[in-house]
Each structure stands twice: as structure tokens, then as C-alpha cells.
Amino acid sequence: MAQEYDVVVIGSGTGGYVAAIRAAQLGLSTAVVERAPVLGGTCLNWGCIPTKALLEHAHALKVAQSWKEWGLTLGEAVIGLDMTQVQTRKDKIVKGLTGGIELLFKKNKIAWIKGSGRLAGAGKVEITEGDKQTLTARKQIIVATGSQARSVPGIELDRRRIITSDEAIGMKEVPRSIAIMGSGAVGVEFASIFRRFGSDVTIIELLPRLVPIEDEAVSAELERSFKKQGIKVLTATKVTSATPGAGGVELEAQGADGKASTISAEYLLVATGRGPVTSGLGAEDLKLRMERGYIHVDRDFRTSVGGISAIGDVITFDAPGHPQLAHLSSAEGVALAERIAGHESRAINYDQVPGCTYCDPEIGSVGLTEKEAQARGFDVRVGTFKFSVLARARIAAETEGFVKIVAEKKYDEVLGVHMIGPRSTELVAEATLALRLECTVEELIRTIHAHPTMSEAVGEAAHATHGAAIHA
């Protein structure tokens, strides 16, 4: 049986399903191939959403544990954590959102083809599992198969003691201790979750600092906060082996000084990055240009084979550093769908993609770090303002962190904004718009920020960039 559509999307993650919806809105008949029993991909089912649900539970526990300070009366109740209820609520949130995508598919008349998709020649996608058939894409095939957790050489995942985030989100009991390899977003978020839940946490990073893609000042502040919370931080440290046993994992590690050490933990969470999902796709048979398993595309998401485009975590460019972010995949999906439909296409500015890390304290960043701006030859000036000064931060009892603005002197343009502290993952939206509109620091200064709010830190940081912070 053959079915014809204008667009066939392989993968229903945040890139795939958004591309499909936008294509359907523009009048293109669209089908999405998804082998999982649910829509939404990694972000919705195993990544962003369940992880943030756990972090929200961790925050609720943090507030509850300070019940006396907040004037709450709990009688003889002991504040603890019911992981069964935590998991039930998390799963309910995920199920509601996946159901929402199904409704959007029905609303926009998008066909969900259940099975695995394989590229089978010009405009053809073969369904190799489920309802076996061949789909024809009259205009374009979109590959949006995303990424999956991966380990590093010498560390073998057994999914019981040596685990990934896929297993970590479903834990029925709080581990007594956990070691975490990698201090990117996944690593530091789970460090925050498990430490707040009561685990002994050790985070191990090969590079010299935590969250190494962030501004150096943000990294330093996060390390200070983590140590204050009781998280053991080992930077410039390499895990050379991990041996699982009946009751835990034994790690061998080597520090920057060459000294070896042994670390024992109940679990080892490997959070060292994600790899592309291209196995079984048929990319090699079509001679798609591939790099380290990723599909190479141009800035309009065209692959080396006509009629096939790709977006999201599965792609790479000539320029290094394509971020693996759900919201970026969605933006790419919209841009690609509009190009396929014949609308004006504007290239995405990858210097203006916001990054959000939902650890405690939160991190939000967009644009160039201070070091990156200097490396590009800008005459840089910076301004920093601490959250601890703000009335709203004190009211919320969340006073850690700061907002840092990176600007260039000649034209006063904002090049980057980096923040760590309360609501940073929300506040970064203002910074992203500022970069999008080529905003100057002066314009941020003249923007009135409501009082009392956390957003005042952005306005104050702008004042500080001109050497005239009002409250510092």
C-alpha cells in the first residue's frame, strides 16, 4: 500500500511535530512517522518535561523544609518524599502533554504513521515496522529523529547501576548516593534533584569547570552554590573505569595532577552528552553526507540529497556547535516548513539561541560570553548585578546569583546576557528579544522594569554596564 503526502516527517519530537503542524497550517498534506507508542519524542517523554517535573518537586520540598521560616504549621508531620506520588504526578503531566499533541494532529489533519521510517529513494519513506507500507513525499522528506543518551569509551551502560537520564527519571526510590559524569545541563539538573531529595551527590567533570559552555562567572557561581549545598564537585577529573556490583558502582578516577582515586556510589549517572539517532534510517544507502553519525545540512536544512531535509539534534553544519535544544529544533521546524511552502526563508541566528539550565540555582544565557566576545575582536565592557539586592529575591528567599551583560563599547550593542539565580530561565526571554532587536545597553536602561520583580536585575545590570548601577 502506498500513501502520498506533500511532506513526510520522520520523528515526532519537538522538531518533527512542530514542523508537521506548521506545514499543515500552510496547506501541505503531512504525515509523521513515529515508532514510539507516544508522540513528543525525547523532550516530552524522557527529557525536558519529566526532568523539570522532578525539579519542581525538588523545589517544593526545599520550600517545605523551611516551613518554620515561612510561618507554616505542620503539627507532628515529618516532611519527607513519596517517590510513588512524585512519579505519578510526573507521568500525569507527560501523558496530558502527549495527548495534547495527538489532538493537534487531528485538528490539523496530520497522519500519524506508527512504525519505523527508512529512506527508500527519491521521495520515498518505507515503514519497516508496524503497518508496513511505502509513503511518498511529493515535496519534501524531513528527518527529525533526534538524539539519544550515550556513554563514553570504557564506561559500559548496564541500565541498572550505570544509568542514563532515561533510567534516572523513573527511579522509584531516592538513591543513598549517586555519582554523575558530566556537568552539562543534564548532569547539573540531576545533581540538584537528587541532592534536594536527600542523596549524597558527586559530580565529575572532565573539563576545568562546571557547565563549561556558560560564561566563566556563571560556572564559578554554580560551583560555589553546589558546594554550599553539599554536592561534591570534581572538575578536571577523568573517570577511567566503572565497575557495577550488586549494591553499587566502584569508579576509578584521575585528577588533573595525575593522582588516582576511588569513588563509591549506589548509582553512576552518565550525562556526558547525546548522540544522533540515525541507525536504520538508510542514510548510507542514499549516500547522505554524514559526519560522526550526524546528518550534514546547509543553513536551509537541505541535505546532500535532493528532496530530503533534516532538523534538530540529528544535524550538523560546516560551522561547529549546533546546540541540542528542544526550542531550537522547533524553530528549525517552523523555518523549514515555511521554506517548503514557498514562504520567505530567513536563516536562524545561532548566536541568539537562549540556553536554559533548570538546576538550583537556575541558569539562563543568550549570546556571546565575555571570552567569546573578546575572541571575536570586540572591545568589551560588562555589567553585573546580584539578585541578593532585590526585594523580590529576598521575599522569595532566593538570593543567590547575578545577571551579567556583555556589550561592546563603540555602538553600545548588547552581545550577550548571562544569569544564574531565581527565575533565570524565564528572565532570559527579555535578553533574547534584546539581542534579536540589536538592542543597546542604553535602551535596556530606559526600559522600565516593574518593582518588585526579579526582572529588575536585568535593568540594574544594564545600569552597571554603564558604571551607574542604582542599587549597588
N, C-alpha and C positions, 0 to 999 in steps of 0.2 A: 504494500500500500504506500502511495506517495502523497504527501501533503505539500502544498505550495503556499508560501508566505512572502511578503516583501522582505522581512527581517527575521532571522533566526538567531536567538541568543543562547549561547551555551553557558549556563551558570546563572543562579538566581540570587547572588549576593547583592551587596549594596551598589555595585556597578551594574550588574546584569539586570536586576529587576527595575532599577531606575531608568536605564537605557530603554528597556522594553516599554515602560509606561510612557516615556516621552515620545518614543517612536509611534506608539498607538495614538497619542494625543494629536500627532501631526498627520494622522490619516493613513499610516502604514500598517498593513496587516502583520501581526507579530506573534511569534511563538517563542517560548522559553523552555529549554531542555534542562531538567534538574533531576539528578539521580537520588538525592536525599529525599526522605519522606516528607520533608517540610521545605517551605520557601524561606529565603532570607540569608542563606549562606552562613559563613563562619561568624560574621559580626553579630548577627541576630541570635544564632543558636548556640555558639560555643565561644564567642569572643566578647565584643564590646558590651552587649546588653547584659548577659549573665554576670560578667565581671563587675560591671558598675552596680548591678543589683546587690552583689555581695559587699561592695564598698559602701553602699548606702546603709546596709545593715551594720557594718563596722562603725559608721558614723553615729548611727542611732545608739549603739552600745556605748560609744565614747561619751555621748551626752548623758545617757542613763547612769553611767558610772560616776558622774559628777552631780548626782541628784541633790545632795545637800546644798551645794553651791547654788543650784537653780531653785532651791526652796521647795523641792518636791517631797512629798511624804509617801513612803512605801511600806510603812509598818514593819513587819518582820520579814518581808520578802527579801530573798537573796537575788541579786542581779546576776544572771547567767546567760547562757546562749543555748537555744533549742535549735540545733542544726537541721532537724527534720522540718521545722517550720520555716527556717531560712530557705531551705531548698524548695519547699512547697511554694513559697511566695515567689521565689526567683523563677521557677518553672511556669507559674501562672502568668507572670509578666511576659515571658518569652512566648508562650502559647498565644496570648492575646495579640501580640505584635505579628506573629507569623500568620495568624488568622486574618489580620488586617490586610496583609499583602495579598492573600487569596481573594479577598473582597475587591481589592483594587484591580486585580487581574480580570475578575468578572465584569467590573464596571467598565474597564477599557477594552473588553473583548480580546484579551490576550490568552492564547492557548498555552496551557502547562502540559508539556510532553514529559511524562515520567520515565526516566531512564538515563543511560549514559550516552553522550553525544560524541561522535567521531567524525572528523573532517574527511569527506569522501570524494573530493574533487571539486570542480568548479560549481559553486553554489549548492553543494550537496552536504547534508549532515545525516549520517547514518546512526540510528538509535540501536545500540548494541545490547542493551539490557531493557527489561520491561516490555513495552509494546513495540516490538521490533518493526521498524519502518524506515523509510528514507524521506527526509524533508528537503524541500527545495527553497532556497532563498533567492528571490528574484533580484533584490538589490544588494543585500549585504549579510554576511555571517559575522556575528560579534562573539569573540571568545572572551568570556569573563569568568574564568574558572577559579580565580583567586589563589590563595596560598594555604599552606598547612604548616603546623609546627614541625620543626626538625631539630635534630641533635647536632653534636659536633663530633669529629673523629675521635674515637677512643671511648666515647660515652654511649653505651647502648641502652636504649629505652626498653624497659620491660613493662611499662604501664601499670606497675603495681607499687614499686618503691622508687623507681626512677621514672618520673612522670612529666607530662607537658601540661599546659594550661587546660587542655581538653579534659584531663582527669581531675585537675585541681578544682574546677568549678563544680564538680559533682560530689565532693567529699561529704560523707555522712557524719563524720566526727572531726573535731578540731585536732590536728596533729600536735603532739607534745613538742616536737621540734621539726624544723624544715630548713634545708639549705636551698638557696636559689642561685642558679647560674645565670648571670646576665642581669644588667641593670637598666635595660631599656624600659619602655612603658609597661610591658607585661611583668617584668621582674619586680619593679618597684611597686606596682599596684598590688601584686600578691603579697609582697613584703608587708605593706600596710594592712591588708586584710587579715593575714594570719597573726601578725603581732597584736592587733587590736582584739582578735578572737582569743588571744592568750598563748600563742605558740612562741617558743624560742626560735628566732629567725636569724639566719646568717645569709647575707647577700654577697655574692662573689662576682667581681667584675675584672675581666682581663685588662681593660684599659685603665689609665691612671685615675679616672673619676667616674662617679655615678652619672647616669643619663648623659652619656658623652656627646650626644648631638646638641645638647642645650648650651646656652651661654654658661661660661665657666662660673660666674657668680651664682647662677641657679644651682649648678651642681654642688658647689660648696655649701650652700644653704640647706639643700636636701640632705647631704651627708651629716651636717650638724644636727638637723632635726631627727634623723633616723637614729643617730647615736643617743640622743636625748631620750628617745622612746624605748631604747633598749635593744635596738636592732644592731647586730654585729656586722660591720662593714669591712670587707676585704677588697680593696682595689689593687690594681696592678698584680693580680693573682690569677694563676692558671690552674685549673683542675686537670690533673694528669691522669687520674683514673677514678672510677666509681664502682664499688662492689656491693650489690644488693644482698641482703640476708633476710632471715625470717622476721627480724624485728626492726630493720633499718638499713641504712646505707653508710658505708665507710668511704670517705673521699680522701684522696691524696692530692695535695695542692702545693704549688711552688710560688713563692712571693718574688717581688722584683729583685730582692737581694740574693735570690737563688736558694734560699733555705726552704726545705720541705716541711710540711705539716700535715697532720691528720685531722679530719673533721668528721664527726659522727652526727647523724641526724636520722629521724624516723623516715623522712622522705627527702628526695632530691628533685626539685622542680627545675627542669631545663627550659630556660627562657632566653635562649641565645639567638633567636631570630626565626623567620619563617621562610619556607621555600615555595616556588611556584608549583601549581597543580597542572601538569601537562602530560603526565603518564596516561597512555591510552588515547590521547587526543588525535593521533595520526599526523602530528606536525612534521615528523621526519619524512613520512611518505610523500607529503606535498612539498617538501624542501622549503618549509618556512625557515626564515633566518632566526636562529636561536642563539642565546648567549647564557651559558651556565644554567640552562633549563628554562630561562625566561624567553618570551616572545619579543623579538625586536620590532619596534614600531617607529614611525616618524611622529612629528608633533601633531598630526591629524589622526593618529592612531591606526594608520594603514600598516599592514604587514608587508612582507616581501611578495606576497601572493595576492593578486587582484581579487576583489570581492570578499576579502577576509580582513576584518579589523580586530583589535584587541584592546582591552582597557583594564585598569585596576592592578591588583597585586601581581598579576601574571606577566606584566610587561616591563621592558627596559628600553632606554633611549641611548643615543650616542653619548649624551651628557650623563655623568654618573648621578646616582642618588634619587631615584624615583621613590618617593615615600609610600609606604604601605599603610594607607589611611582610608577608612571607610568613606569619609566625606569627600575625599579626593576622587575615589572611584565613582561616586555618584555624580560629581561634577564632570568627570570624563564621560560618563554615560550620557548625560544631557547634551554635552557638546557634540559627541559623536552622532547621536540620534538626529540632532538638528542639521548636521552636515549631510547625513544620508538623505534627509528630506529636502535638501536643496536650499536650506537657510544659510544666512551669513555665518561663517565659522570664524571664531576668534580663538587663538591659541591660549591655553591656560598659562598664567604666570606662576611658575613653580616657586618663585621667591615669596609668594603671597598665600601660601597654603598654611593655615593655622595647625599647630600641634597641641594636643591636649593630653595630659597625663593625670589620671584621677587618683594618684596616691595622696597620702596625707603628710605634708601639705600639697595641695594641687599645683600643677604646673600648666601654664598656658603660654604659648610663644608663637610669634609670626615674624617673618622677615629675617634679616641678617643678624647674626650675633656680632658683638663688638669685634671679635677677632676676624670674622669673615668680612666685615665691612672694611677693616684695615687692610686685609689681604687684597681686596679689590681696588685699593688705592684711594678710598675716601678719606677726607680729613674729618675725623670722627669726634663728636662730643656726646657725652652721655649724661643722663639724669636718673637718679634713683630715689624712691620714696618708700618708706617702711609702712606696712599695714598697721603696726602697733600704735601708730599715732592716731589712727582713725577711730572716731566714736563708734561707728557701726561694727568695726572689728572687735572692739572691747566689749560691746554689748553682746556679740555672738561668742565671746571668749575664744576667738580665733585670731591671734595677733602675730603669728609667725609670717615671715616672708616680706616681699617687696615687689614693686614694679620698676623695671629698668627700661628706659627709652634710649635707643641708639639712633643718632641723627647725624647728618653731615652739615658742616658749618656754612658752606657757601650759600646754598639755597634753603637751608633750614629744613630739608625734607626728612621725614621720619623713615628710617631704613629698617628698623626692627623694634619690636616691643617684647620683652621677656618678663614673665611674672611667676612668682611662686608664693602661694598663700591662699586665703579663703576666696572661693568663687572664681579662681583664676581661669577655669575652663569656660566660664561664662563671660568674664570681662574681656577675654581675648577677641571677642567679636567686634568690639569697638576698635581695637587695634588693627584688626584685619580690614575693616572698612577704611580706616585711616590710610593704610598702605594702598588699598585699591584706588583711592581718590588722590593719591600722591600728596597727602596732607603734610603741611608743615607743622613744626612744633608750636609755632605761634597760633595756628588755627586750633590746635588741641588746647592751648592755654585759654583761648577765647571761647571755647565750648564750655557751657555752664554744666557742671556736674552736680546732680541733686545731693542734698545733705539731709540726713546722714546716710551714706551709701558706701559700699566697697569701691565703687567706680571713682570716687574722689581720688583714690590713689593714682589713677591714670592722669588726671588733671594735675595733681601735685607733682608727679614725676615730670610732666611737661614743664612746669614752672622750674623744677630743679635743673632741667636740661639747659635752661637759660640762666642758671645761677640765682634763681629767685623763688625758691620754694617758700610757700607762705607758712606752713606749719612744721618746718624743720630748720 
